[in-house]
Amino acid sequence: MSASSVFKDILSSSGYVYLIGVAGDSGSGKTTFTAAIKNLIGEDLVSTISLDDYHLYDRKERDARKITPLSPEANDFSSLERDVGRLKQGLAIEKNWYNHETGTIEGPVSFRPTKIIILEGLHPLFSPGVRTHLDFSFFVDPAPDVKREWKLKRDIGTRGYTEQAVRREMALRESDYLSFVAPQREYARGIIGISFSRYGRSLGWKENIYRVSLALEPLPGIPERIWMQFDLGGVLSGRTRPCSVEYMPVVEKSRSMGKVELDGGFPCESADSISSLLEEQTGVDPRGHLLQCPLLTPTDLMQLIVCWRIISHRLSIEKE
C-alpha cells in the first residue's frame, strides 16, 4: 500500500469524526487556513460549517434589536451543541444557511458529516458543550490594524458595503469582540498571529507578505523530522529576499506553548521537506496546488505547518 493512500484509507475505514474549531473575528483570515486544510487533505474527507448559519436573527432584525452577531444572544447555541453532538456520532443534521449577500437566513438544508469537519466562525470555542467535542482548535488573531484593512477590503469588495458602513459596524462590534470572541483564545490549542511585515507594511497588499506566527500546545509525539531548507550561497550573495524564522517558548494563560514566527519572502526550496511529507500522506502535492514559486510567503508556509500538525494529531488518535 502506498504512503499516499494510508492516511485516507485510515480515515475512510474509521468511524471517528474529527472536529476542528477555527475561531476569530469576522475578516480575520480564518477562511484562508480552513480552505488550505480542505484543499490539501481533500474535499471528500473535509467539510466546513460556518457558524454564521447559527445566527438567530437576520441582518435587518439584528439592526432593529441593536445587537451584533458577536453577541451570544444573537446565536442559537443550543442547536449548535445538539448538532455538533450528532455530527460527532456520524449522524446527519438539518441546519439553516446564512446568506451573506442578502443578510437573510435560509433553509433548512441537510448536512452529512465527513471524516473531518471544520467549525469556522465567531464562536466555535464559546460554548463548553461544543468545546468538549473538538479534537483540535485554532484562534486566528491578526493585529488590529491588519484586521481593519482586511475587513474594509472584503466587505466593500465582495459584500457590497460602503466604507462608511464598514467603519461604523467595526466600531459597534469592538466591545462585543473583546467580551465574547477574544476570550476564546485561551481555549485554542493553536494560536495564529498575523501582523504587518517588519520589511515593509506595503508588502501585505502588494505580495501578501505578513509576519505570521503559530503557537501550539505540546501534543503527542511527532515521529517525522521536517527541515526548512535554504541556499546559503544565494543568501550570502544577496540574491534572495529578506526573511526570518524565530522560535520562542511562550505562556498563554498559564499554558506553556511553543511559538514559531515567519516573516518575509522565502525561497521555494524551504518548503520541500514538509511538502513531500504532506504529499506522501494525502496524495496532494502542495507545490502544484497552493504554493506559487519562486517566492513563498509566511502564510504559504504556515498553511503547510497547520495541515501537517492536524494530520499528525489525527493519526495519533488512531494509534491510541
Buried (B, 14 or more C-beta within 10 A) or exposed (E): EEEBEBBBEBBEEEEBBBBBBBBBBBBBBBBBBBBBBBBBBBEEBBBBBBBBBBBBBBBEBBEEEEBBBBBBEBBBBEBBBEBBBBBBEEEEBEBBBBBEEEBEBEEEEEBEBBBBBBBBBBBBBBBEBBBEBBBBBBBBBBEEEBBBBBBBEBBBEEBEBEEEEBBEBBEEBBEBBEEBBBBBBEBBBBBBBBBBBEBEBEBBEEBBBBBBBBBBBEEEEEEEEBEBEBBEEEBEEEEBBEBBBEEEEEEBEEBEBEBBBBBBBBBBBBBBBBBBBBBBBBBBBBBEBBBEEEBBBBBBBBBBBBBBBBBBBBBBBEEE
